[in-house]
C-alpha cells in the first residue's frame, strides 16, 4: 500500500525543484514610444509609453507595458512636463526641446530610457521629423 505522506513529500520536492530552476524575471531594458514627439504652438499633450524587456534565466525574453511603474521626468519643465503615467503636456511657457526619461530599477541597477519632446515656435508646423519653418513665399522679387 502507498503511504500518502510520501506522496505529499515527493510533490513538495518536485514543486521546489521546478520553481528553483528559474529565477524571477528581471528588467534588462526600457523602450519609450514614441521616441520623439513634436508639438505646435503653446499647447498639446501626447501619451508616452514605457515597454520593459525582462529576462528570466534560459527562458525567452518577454516584454510588457510598464508605463505606470517607471519614474517619468522632463529635463526642461518650462517646455513640457510629464505625469506619473507618461502624459507629456506642453507648458506654454517656452519653445524648445526636452528629454523625457523613464527609469526603473533592473537587474544591473537603474535602467533609463530617453525620448524627445519638442515644442515648435509659433507659426512653425510640427511634422513627424521636427518643426518646419513657415514658408516665406516663392522668393521671387518682381520689379516694375
RAHUMO-V380908 format. One line per field, one symbol per residue. psi: psi as a letter, one per 20 degrees, with the letter a starting at -180 (. if undefined). burial: # if it has 9 or more other C-alpha atoms within 8 Angstrom, else .. Layout:
# RAHUMO-V380908
psi: ???
burial: ???
This chain:
# RAHUMO-V380908
psi: qpphhhgggghgggggghhiiprqpqphrpppqriqppqqbjrqqqpqpppqpqqncjqqqqqqokgihrpqqpimihgqrprijjoppphjhqraqqppqpqqpagjbpppqprpppoqqqiqppaiibppqqpkaiiqpqq.
burial: .....................#...########..########....#########.........##..#####.#######.#.#######.#############....###########..###....#.............
